[in-house]
Amino acid sequence: MIVEDNISFREVFKDLLLTQYPPVEVIEAGSGEEALKRLGSNAFDLVFMDIHLPGESGLAITGKIKAGWQDVPVNIITGYDIPEYREAAIEYGANSFIAKDSLKWDQISAIVGCFQRAKDSIGLKPSCVRLASGGSQ
């Protein structure tokens, strides 16, 4: 799932995912509230979350996702690469933090590829995404 209020960014990101991973189903949400509704009783393999969203922040929504679906990896992708947001991402349980201005497709590809391989390996829990307080992953 891509949770992003910028429609243009969301569409480009979705197109890149579908081009690289054609069998993947990508669900979109323009707000945290919409993301939580889409999650419902379903679990997604990955969530890419913006921080600045209408209504609640992406960090607060990350905390709610982690409270209800702790195994769902949430990856913060934001234009606001400041230490306070990185620290908050850790506190709310995010699995990675990537700044949009330094976003490289190989970072996204590594995250998606890892989880896709783990999913294909029947029951393996991916351990490839770890969030450190320093530097982006």
TORLO-225457 format. One record per residue: x, z, y of N, C-alpha, C, O in turn; residue in one letter. Coordinates in steps of 0.2 Angstrom, whole numbers, plus 5000, padded with zeros to 4 digits. Example, Ala and Ser with C-alpha at 12.3 -4.5 7.8 and 13.67 -1.06 7.14 Angstrom:
BEGIN
506650394972506250394978506650394984507150424983a 506450354989506850364995506450395000506750405006s 
end
This chain:
BEGIN
500450004994500050005000500450005006501050035006m 500249965011500649965018500149995023499549975024i 500350055026499950085031500350075037500850105039v 500050025041500350005048499749985052499349945050e 499750005058499249985063499449915067499049885070d 500049895066500249835069500149775064500449765059n 499649735066499349685061499949635059499949615054i 500249615064500749565063501349585059501549555054s 501549645060502149675056501849685049502149665044f 501249705048500949725042500849655038501049655032r 500649605041500549535037501249505035501249485030e 501749515040502449485038502649525032502949495027v 502649595032502849635027502549615021502849615015f 501849615021501449595015501749525012501849525006k 501749475016501949415014502649415011502749385005d 503149455013503849465010503749495003504049474999l 503349545003503249574996502949524991503249524986l 502449494993502149444989502549384987502549364981l 502949364991503449314990503949334985504149294980t 504249394986504749424981504449444975504849444970q 503849474975503549504969502849474968502349514970y 502749414966502149384966501549424962501049424963p 501749464956501249494952501049554956500549594953p 501349584961501149644964500549634968500449584972v 500149684968499549684972499649734978499849784978e 499549704984499749744990499049754994498649714996v 498949824995498349844998498649865005499149895006i 498149855010498349865017497849915020497349925019e 498149955025497750005029498050005036498650005037a 497550005041497750005048497850075051498050085056g 497650125047497650195049497750245043497650225037s 497950305045497950355039497350365036497350375030g 496850375040496150385037495950335032495650345027e 496050275034495950215029496350215023496150205018e 496950235024497450245018497150295013497150285007a 496950355016496650405011496050385008495950395002l 495650345011495050315008495250275003494950274997k 495750225004495950174999496250214993496150194987r 496550264994496850304988496350334984496350324978l 495850364987495250394983495550424977495950474977g 495250404971495450434965496050384962496250404956s 496250334965496750294963497450314965497550354970n 497950294961498650314963498950244964498950204960a 499350244969499750184970500450194968500750244968f 500850134966501550144964501950164970502450204970d 501850134976502250144982501750144988501250104989l 501950184993501650175000502250165005502750205005v 502150125009502550115015502150135021501650105023f 502350185025502050215030502350215037502950235037m 501950195042502150195049502050265051501650305048d 502450285056502350355059501750355064501350395064i 501850315069501350315074500750265072500750205072h 500150305070499550275068498950295072499050355075l 498450265073497850295076497550355072497650355066p 497350405076497150465073497750505071498150515075g 497750525065498350575063498950535062498950465060e 499550565063500150535062500350515055500050545050s 500750465054500950445047501250505043501250505037g 501650545047501950605044501450655041501450675035l 500850665045500350705042499950675036499850715032a 499850615037499550575031500050575025499850585019i 500650575026501150575021501050645017501050655011t 501050695021500950765018500250775014500250805009g 499750735016499150745013499150705006498950725001k 499550645007499650605000500050644995499850644990i 500550674998500950714993500650774990500750794985k 500150804994499750864992499250834986499150874981a 498950774987498450754982498750714976498450704971g 499350674978499550624973500350634974500650584976w 500650694971501350704972501850654969502350654971q 501550614964502050564961502050504965502450454963d 501650494970501650434974502150434979502150474983v 502650384978503250384983502950354990502650304990p 503150394995502950375002503650355005504050405006v 503650295008504250275011504050265019503650225020n 504350305023504250295030504650235033505250225032i 504250195037504550135040504350145047503750135049i 504850155052504650165059505050135064505650125062t 504850125070505250105075505550165079505950155084g 505450225077505650285080506150325076505950365072y 506750305076507350325072507650385076508150375079d 507350445076507650505079507650555074507250565069i 508150605075508250655070507650695069507550715063p 507250715074506650755073506150725068505850755064e 506150655068505650625064505950615057505550625052y 506550615056506950615050506850685046506650685040r 506950735050506850805048506050815046505950845041e 505650795050504950795048504750755042504350785038a 505050705041504850665035505050695029504750695024a 505650735029505850775024505350835022505150845017i 505150865028504650925027503950895024503650935020e 503750835026503150815024503150775017502650755014y 503750775014503850745007504050675006503950645001g 504150645012504350565011504950555007505350595006a 504950505003505450484999506050445002506550445000n 505850405007506350375011506150365018505550375020s 506650355023506550345030506950285032507550285032f 506650225034506950165036506750155043506150145045i 507250135048507050115055506950045055507250005052a 506350025058506149955058506749915062506849855060k 507049945067507549895070508149885066508549845067d 508249925061508849915056508549895049508949895044s 507949875049507649855042507949795039508049745043l 508149805033508449745030508049735023507849785020k 507949675022507549665016507849695009507449715005w 508449695009508749715003508649795002508549814996d 508449835007508249905007507549905003507449944999q 507149865006506449865003506449834996506149864992i 506849784995506849754988507149804983506949804977s 507649844985507949894981507349944979507349964973a 507049964984506450014983505949994978505750024973i 505649934980505149904975505449884968505049894963v 506049854968506349834962506349904957506249894951g 506649954960506750014956506050044953506050054947c 505550044957504950064955504550014950504250034945f 504649954951504449904946504749914940504449904934q 505449924940505749924933505549994930505449994924r 505450044933505250114930504550104927504450124922a 504150064931503450054929503450014922503050034918k 503849964922503849924916504149954910504149934905d 504550014911504850054906504450104903504750154901s 503750094904503350144901503450214902503850244898i 503150244907503250314908503850344911503850404912g 504350304913504850324916504750344923504350304927l 504950394926504850414933505450394937506050414935k 505350354942505950324945506250384949505950424952p 506850374950507250424953507750394958508250424960s 507550334960508050294964507950304972508350284976c 507450334974507350344981507350424983506950464980v 507850434986507950504988508050504996508450454999r 507750554999507850555007508350605008508350665006l 508850585012509350635015509250645022508950595025a 509450695025509350715032509750675036509550665042s 510250645034510650595038510650525036510550515030g 510650485040510750405038510050385035509750425032g 509950325035509350295032509550275025510050255024s 508950265021509050245014508550185013508550165007q 
end
